[in-house]
Every structure is written in structure tokens, then in C-alpha cells.
Amino acid sequence: MALMKITFNQKKRVKLAQGLWLMNWFCVLAAIVLFTMGIFLKVELRKRSEVMDNAESHFVPNSLIFMGVVACALNVFAGKICYDSLDPGKYAKWKPMLKPYLAFCLLFNVFIFFIAVVCLVTRGSLESTLSHGLKNGMRYYKDTDTPGRCFMKKTIDLLQIEFKCCGNNGYRDWFEIQWVSNRYLDFSSKEVKDRIKSNVDGKYLMDGVPFSCCNPSSPRPCIQLQVTNNSAHYSYDHQTEELNMWNRGCKEALLNYYTSMMSSMGALVLLVWLLEMTVMIGLRYLHTCLEGLENPGDPECESQGWLLQKSLKETVASFWEFLKNMTKMNKVESADGEDKAPAVTTVS
């Protein structure tokens, strides 16, 4: 018994074809939006690739670009089919392609749904990527004379200014690394020697942060050096006073920025998935109701359209039986293809 059978007359078939034609062009516009979003996200990730540790972070934008191109092509093709569907002569040339086309659409919709889920649950992988990338970027902050790393200081400074953040998890991260290049240290100074000797790794550590951590909205001049030394500054207590630098870490700032962007994109991808599923189901009904015409020469006769030719249980059972038969055939072919060892006769 066919699943979700509907009776169509000529008027319903015309309305279905016209509605699907219009929806396909809406889907083309949505595909262009997906493509644009993928380009935008790729540019945003490339802008800050120096503070990201994982090259696979481009999987989502690449998938959005791919989806946009494929969805645009599929919906233009489906729109043409819907436009020609009510002309028996023109529809005849599309008829052999419809079943493979619908099968491909089903697989493509599964892929769209998967990407939507990835967009919505990507926070964990982004957090790890940003954490390691920012940690490495901060470590290379001082290497302004090293080829390949000389741009890192500018990148980190611009990042902290733009996102109003400081360090990886907070401003205290700068206390744990040497962010001042040896080129700008006076090694004849007793203070510099003592600081280097007091550190196991021989690094120049201090309770200070780069200038880009300063909050320009603060009424007090920025205290970026000797942050924890209350006696070094007038009327200052770093534990109780609101510091005039950004307290939020850059990992949190970037994570919130990219997560909100990916969530919005995930919601839009889900919307596109719903549109594509609706078009696919409608095209299936159009296909089956045109196939069911008893007299194709009489366009006014009624016909039956359905989603599945059999019930869901029977369809699943048939598909499972098909898979088992395919497995058995592969086993038989592999058994027949085995090389048999030649018999060896011994002469006594």
C-alpha cells in the first residue's frame, strides 16, 4: 500500500507544479545566501588563522560554499522540470532522470542537516582551537625579528583592541610568558639580571601586559606595568580596584563571536534544509502523479500521487533485503575470484 497517497486532478497538478517552480527559485536565493555566508566565514577565519591551531576549522565554510553551489544547480534543474512537467512532450525527456535526481537530493539533504548540526555544536572544537592558537601566538609575541613570526605582535595587539580582551583566559596570562624581546632589555641592569635568574627557564617575566590590553574608556592612565604592585602607583589596590585594562580573555571573546555567528548560520542552514525537503517531497508527488496518469493524452483525468510506493515498514524491509543480497553477491564474487594453489605432485 502506498504511503501518504493523494488524488490529483488537473487543477491540483498545475498548482503543485507552479508552487514548486516558485519554491525552487526561493531555494536558489537561499543557496546564494549560503554561498555568501561560507565566503564571509572563510575570510573571518583566515583573518585570525594565526591564533587558531586547527586547519580543519575551515570545514564549515568550505561545506557552506559547496552546499551553496550544489543547491543552486539542483534547484535550477528542478525548476526547469516543474516548468516543463505539464507539457507531455517536454516532460518525457526529464522522466528518466527524476528517480536518480530524487535519490541524490535525499543524500544532499542529509548532508545539509549534518552541516546544520555541526554549526550548532561546534563550540567545543572552537574552544580547543582558540586556546592552543592564542597560547602559541602570545608565546611568539616578542619574536618581532624572527621571519614568519614578526607579524604576531601586530596581530595580537589588533585582536585585543578590536575584541576588548587581554590574554588567553585573562590578563594574568601575560605574567607567565616573556612578551618583551631580548633586543629591548638592558642586560647590564641589575633588575633585568635578577628577574632572569629568578626564573627557572631564564626568561624575563614581569607583572605587566602589552599596551593593547588598556581600556581607553578608563579615566585613569593605563597601569600596564607592575600591575600587582600597589606601592608603585598612587591610591591603587589591584585586588579591589576596577583595573583600567580588559578583564575578559580573548579566547572567551573570540569564542562568543564565532559561536554566535555559527549559531545564526546553523539556523539558516536548517531553514534551507526545510525548504529543500519540502521541494523534494513536492517533486516526488509531482513525479508519481504524472506517472499515474491512466491516459497521458487526457490532461483532465485524475491520478494518484504518493510519497513511497509501499508502506514505510515494507520499504525498509525491501531496502534491507536489497543490502543483504548485495552483500551475498560480493561474498560469492570474492570466493570465485580467489586464486587456487596448483596441486603439487611428489615423485618418489
FENPEBEL-V164904 format. One record per residue. RES is the residue in one letter. OMEGA is omega in whole degrees, 0 to 359 (NA if undefined). Layout:
RES_OMEGA, RES_OMEGA
This chain:
M_182, A_181, L_177, M_181, K_179, I_177, T_181, F_167, N_184, Q_182, K_180, K_179, R_179, V_179, K_179, L_180, A_180, Q_179, G_178, L_178, W_180, L_180, M_178, N_179, W_171, F_179, C_176, V_177, L_178, A_178, A_177, I_177, V_177, L_179, F_180, T_179, M_179, G_177, I_181, F_180, L_179, K_178, V_180, E_179, L_179, R_179, K_183, R_180, S_181, E_181, V_176, M_188, D_189, N_179, A_181, E_178, S_179, H_179, F_183, V_179, P_177, N_179, S_179, L_178, I_179, F_180, M_180, G_181, V_183, V_181, A_178, C_180, A_182, L_184, N_173, V_178, F_180, A_177, G_178, K_178, I_180, C_181, Y_182, D_190, S_183, L_174, D_185, P_181, G_180, K_182, Y_184, A_182, K_179, W_188, K_181, P_184, M_190, L_181, K_176, P_179, Y_180, L_177, A_178, F_178, C_179, L_178, L_181, F_178, N_174, V_178, F_179, I_180, F_179, F_180, I_178, A_178, V_179, V_179, C_185, L_184, V_186, T_185, R_183, G_180, S_178, L_181, E_179, S_180, T_182, L_181, S_180, H_181, G_179, L_179, K_178, N_179, G_178, M_180, R_181, Y_184, Y_185, K_188, D_182, T_179, D_183, T_179, P_181, G_180, R_186, C_181, F_189, M_179, K_179, K_181, T_181, I_180, D_179, L_178, L_181, Q_178, I_184, E_184, F_177, K_182, C_182, C_179, G_179, N_177, N_181, G_185, Y_181, R_177, D_179, W_179, F_189, E_179, I_174, Q_182, W_175, V_182, S_178, N_181, R_184, Y_178, L_178, D_185, F_174, S_180, S_180, K_181, E_180, V_180, K_181, D_180, R_181, I_180, K_182, S_180, N_183, V_182, D_180, G_180, K_179, Y_180, L_178, M_179, D_181, G_182, V_176, P_182, F_184, S_176, C_185, C_178, N_183, P_180, S_181, S_180, P_182, R_174, P_188, C_173, I_182, Q_177, L_183, Q_184, V_183, T_181, N_182, N_184, S_181, A_183, H_182, Y_176, S_187, Y_174, D_188, H_181, Q_183, T_183, E_175, E_186, L_180, N_173, M_182, W_180, N_183, R_177, G_182, C_177, K_179, E_181, A_180, L_180, L_178, N_181, Y_183, Y_180, T_179, S_179, M_182, M_178, S_177, S_179, M_178, G_178, A_179, L_178, V_176, L_178, L_177, V_178, W_178, L_178, L_181, E_177, M_178, T_179, V_181, M_179, I_178, G_179, L_176, R_177, Y_179, L_179, H_184, T_180, C_176, L_176, E_185, G_178, L_180, E_179, N_183, P_179, G_179, D_185, P_184, E_181, C_180, E_178, S_181, Q_174, G_181, W_180, L_177, L_182, Q_176, K_176, S_182, L_180, K_180, E_179, T_178, V_179, A_179, S_179, F_179, W_178, E_178, F_178, L_180, K_178, N_178, M_179, T_180, K_179, M_179, N_180, K_180, V_180, E_180, S_179, A_179, D_184, G_182, E_177, D_178, K_180, A_180, P_181, A_181, V_179, T_179, T_178, V_180, S_NA
